[in-house]
Amino acid sequence: MEPLKITQLLQDYASGDSDALDKLIPVVYEKLQEMAHGRMRGENPGHTLSTNGLVHEAYLKLLKFDRIDWQDRGHFFAISSQIMRNILVDYASRKKREKRGGHRHRISLGQEEPAADVNLDRLLSIHQALDRLAEMDERRAKVVECRFFGGLNMQETAEALGLSERTAHRDWQIASAWLKNELQ
């Protein structure tokens, strides 16, 4: 991926060039797929939101950001991570509501709920803990968001947040330890 090309296309799109978006998506689609795949890899096989579904929902939300002053490729992928987090949290919340009755009348046939619901609880717990971490240290929360929800590796996370790789790694270690303690 050519970082300068992506940055230029993002800036052109923000300036009102709608053709820039048509050129941008094929360039970033593969990375968005990798991000979504990395995030969905941790989900149970019965998860009804697919990698492609996550990418397409993220893409639709990114279309609404046509007036952002895109700084660079990293900024784009940091926002993409945040969008994927929001989609997954909204999905988990909706599934939990449906599980508890939601808007449907449910008849039990004596079977337990599928194991996928356990991951919904985990995802929501991580989301809530991450919000608490953000109140104390927003940068470390962003590192976790990029790594966990965006599926970015350490180098990509550092680039997305404008940090050195060493700082991103240190923040990841500290935030991971804090989250582990918080979630136990």
C-alpha positions as CSV (number, residue, x, y, z in Angstrom):
1,M,0.0,0.0,0.0
2,E,1.4,3.4,-0.9
3,P,0.9,5.7,2.1
4,L,1.3,8.9,0.1
5,K,-1.3,7.8,-2.5
6,I,-3.8,6.9,0.3
7,T,-3.2,10.2,2.1
8,Q,-3.7,12.2,-1.2
9,L,-6.9,10.3,-2.1
10,L,-8.3,10.9,1.5
11,Q,-7.5,14.6,1.2
12,D,-9.0,14.8,-2.3
13,Y,-12.2,13.1,-1.0
14,A,-12.4,15.5,2.0
15,S,-12.0,18.4,-0.5
16,G,-15.1,17.2,-2.3
17,D,-13.7,15.0,-5.1
18,S,-16.1,12.1,-5.1
19,D,-14.0,10.3,-7.7
20,A,-11.2,10.0,-5.1
21,L,-13.4,7.6,-3.1
22,D,-13.8,5.3,-6.0
23,K,-10.0,5.2,-6.3
24,L,-9.4,4.9,-2.6
25,I,-11.5,1.9,-1.7
26,P,-9.7,-0.6,-3.9
27,V,-6.4,0.6,-2.4
28,V,-7.5,0.2,1.2
29,Y,-10.0,-2.7,0.9
30,E,-7.4,-5.4,1.4
31,K,-6.2,-3.8,4.6
32,L,-9.7,-3.3,5.9
33,Q,-10.3,-7.1,5.1
34,E,-7.1,-8.0,7.2
35,M,-8.3,-5.8,10.0
36,A,-11.8,-7.3,10.1
37,H,-10.4,-10.8,9.7
38,G,-8.0,-10.3,12.6
39,R,-10.9,-9.1,14.8
40,M,-13.3,-11.8,13.7
41,R,-10.7,-14.6,14.2
42,G,-11.4,-14.3,18.0
43,E,-15.1,-14.8,17.6
44,N,-17.0,-18.1,17.8
45,P,-17.6,-19.9,14.5
46,G,-21.4,-19.4,14.8
47,H,-21.0,-15.6,14.7
48,T,-23.5,-14.2,12.2
49,L,-21.5,-11.1,11.3
50,S,-18.9,-12.1,8.7
51,T,-15.6,-10.5,7.9
52,N,-17.0,-9.1,4.7
53,G,-20.1,-7.8,6.6
54,L,-17.9,-6.0,9.0
55,V,-15.8,-4.4,6.2
56,H,-18.9,-3.4,4.3
57,E,-20.6,-1.9,7.4
58,A,-17.4,0.0,8.2
59,Y,-17.2,1.2,4.6
60,L,-20.7,2.6,4.8
61,K,-19.9,4.5,7.9
62,L,-16.6,5.8,6.5
63,L,-18.7,7.3,3.6
64,K,-20.2,9.6,6.2
65,F,-16.8,11.1,7.0
66,D,-16.5,13.0,3.8
67,R,-15.5,16.3,5.5
68,I,-12.8,15.0,7.9
69,D,-9.4,16.6,7.6
70,W,-7.6,13.3,7.0
71,Q,-4.0,13.6,8.2
72,D,-2.7,10.5,6.6
73,R,-3.1,6.7,6.1
74,G,-2.6,6.0,9.8
75,H,-5.4,8.4,10.7
76,F,-7.7,6.6,8.3
77,F,-6.9,3.2,9.8
78,A,-7.2,4.5,13.4
79,I,-10.7,5.8,12.5
80,S,-11.5,2.5,10.8
81,S,-10.5,0.6,14.0
82,Q,-12.8,2.8,16.0
83,I,-15.7,2.2,13.6
84,M,-15.2,-1.6,13.7
85,R,-15.2,-1.4,17.4
86,N,-18.5,0.5,17.4
87,I,-20.1,-1.9,14.9
88,L,-19.0,-5.0,17.0
89,V,-20.2,-3.4,20.2
90,D,-23.6,-2.4,18.7
91,Y,-23.9,-5.9,17.2
92,A,-23.2,-7.5,20.6
93,S,-25.6,-5.2,22.4
94,R,-28.4,-5.9,19.9
95,K,-27.8,-9.7,20.2
96,K,-27.9,-9.5,24.0
97,R,-31.2,-7.6,23.8
98,E,-32.6,-10.2,21.5
99,K,-31.4,-12.9,23.7
100,R,-33.3,-11.4,26.7
101,G,-36.5,-11.1,24.7
102,G,-35.9,-8.0,22.6
103,H,-38.8,-7.3,20.3
104,R,-39.5,-11.0,19.5
105,H,-41.5,-13.6,21.4
106,R,-39.2,-16.5,22.1
107,I,-40.3,-20.0,22.8
108,S,-37.7,-22.2,24.6
109,L,-37.4,-25.8,23.5
110,G,-35.2,-26.6,26.5
111,Q,-31.9,-26.0,24.7
112,E,-29.1,-23.8,26.1
113,E,-28.2,-20.6,24.3
114,P,-25.4,-21.0,21.8
115,A,-21.8,-20.6,22.9
116,A,-21.5,-17.4,20.8
117,D,-23.3,-15.5,23.5
118,V,-20.4,-15.9,25.8
119,N,-18.2,-13.8,23.4
120,L,-20.9,-11.1,23.3
121,D,-20.6,-10.7,27.0
122,R,-16.8,-10.7,26.7
123,L,-16.9,-8.1,24.0
124,L,-19.2,-5.8,25.9
125,S,-17.0,-6.2,29.1
126,I,-13.9,-5.3,27.1
127,H,-15.7,-2.3,25.6
128,Q,-16.8,-1.0,29.0
129,A,-13.4,-1.6,30.5
130,L,-11.8,0.2,27.5
131,D,-14.1,3.2,28.2
132,R,-12.9,3.3,31.8
133,L,-9.3,3.1,30.6
134,A,-9.9,6.0,28.2
135,E,-11.0,8.2,31.1
136,M,-7.6,7.6,32.7
137,D,-5.4,7.3,29.6
138,E,-6.9,7.9,26.2
139,R,-3.7,7.1,24.3
140,R,-3.4,3.6,25.8
141,A,-7.1,3.0,25.2
142,K,-6.6,4.0,21.5
143,V,-3.7,1.5,21.3
144,V,-5.9,-1.3,22.5
145,E,-8.7,-0.2,20.2
146,C,-6.4,-0.4,17.2
147,R,-4.9,-3.7,18.2
148,F,-8.0,-5.5,19.5
149,F,-10.9,-4.0,17.5
150,G,-8.9,-3.0,14.4
151,G,-6.6,-6.0,14.2
152,L,-3.6,-3.8,13.5
153,N,-0.1,-5.1,14.3
154,M,2.2,-3.0,16.5
155,Q,3.9,-1.1,13.7
156,E,0.5,-0.2,12.1
157,T,-0.9,0.8,15.5
158,A,2.1,3.1,16.1
159,E,1.7,4.6,12.7
160,A,-2.0,5.1,13.1
161,L,-1.6,6.9,16.3
162,G,1.6,8.8,15.5
163,L,3.7,7.0,18.1
164,S,7.0,5.3,18.0
165,E,6.7,1.5,17.8
166,R,8.4,1.3,21.2
167,T,5.9,3.6,22.8
168,A,3.0,1.8,21.3
169,H,4.4,-1.5,22.5
170,R,4.9,-0.2,26.1
171,D,1.4,1.3,26.0
172,W,0.0,-2.1,24.8
173,Q,1.7,-4.0,27.6
174,I,0.5,-1.6,30.3
175,A,-3.0,-1.4,28.9
176,S,-3.3,-5.1,28.5
177,A,-2.2,-5.7,32.1
178,W,-4.7,-3.2,33.3
179,L,-7.5,-4.6,31.3
180,K,-6.7,-8.2,32.4
181,N,-6.9,-7.1,36.0
182,E,-10.0,-5.1,35.3
183,L,-11.8,-8.0,33.6
184,Q,-11.0,-10.6,36.3
